[in-house]
Amino acid sequence: MESKKLGEHIAKLRKERHMTQAELADRLYITEKAVSKWECGNGFPDLDNIGKLAAIFDISIDELLQAKEKHKSETVSEEQILQLQEGDSPLINCYEDIVVYSSHMSSPLINRLAEKYMDTITQFEEIFYLLDYFTQETLQKLCLYHKEKIAEDTDLALLSGRISNDCFSALCESKQAR
């Protein structure tokens, strides 16, 4: 998902609940500036905050992350589902599409497609959207390929135990270099 679309969705959900950015920030124990950054499309919430946002908005994490793309996923025909399951679908053209249609695909297929479209990931945090589907090998490839995109507020602890110590160290070094 593009940061701009997710930010717009977070803003919409917040406003529907008659909350200010400051109120949402207080509930998340973060700064109002961080909420503003997300809503402007200049960053992504970390995995912990994604879970908290879903709970605050009383929706699933999938609903939060799929934002406007949810409607696209709900209108998938049986033929398109079969194409998705076989990994031969015109619906998949980038990493964001994999996130949107992940509920129709197996973990091995998601891994294969994520590696194929890893160059379409625009921000390091997008890797977290499918974290539970990835094998260690795929996750390491994605992380190392995008290590230069790590934001200063990216919580690398979420990757601890999911990737090798060498890979984790390389990410930490890249983050410190920023």
Secondary structure, 3 states (H helix, E strand, C coil): CCHHHHHHHHHHHHHHCCCCHHHHHHHHCCCHHHHHHHHCCCCCCCHHHHHHHHHHHCCCHHHHHHCCHHHHHHCCCHHHHHHHHHCCCCCCCCHHHHHHHHHHCCHHHHHHHHHHCHHHCCCHHHHHHHHHHCCHHHHHHHHHHCHHHCCCCCCHHHHCCCCCHHHHHHHHHHHHHC
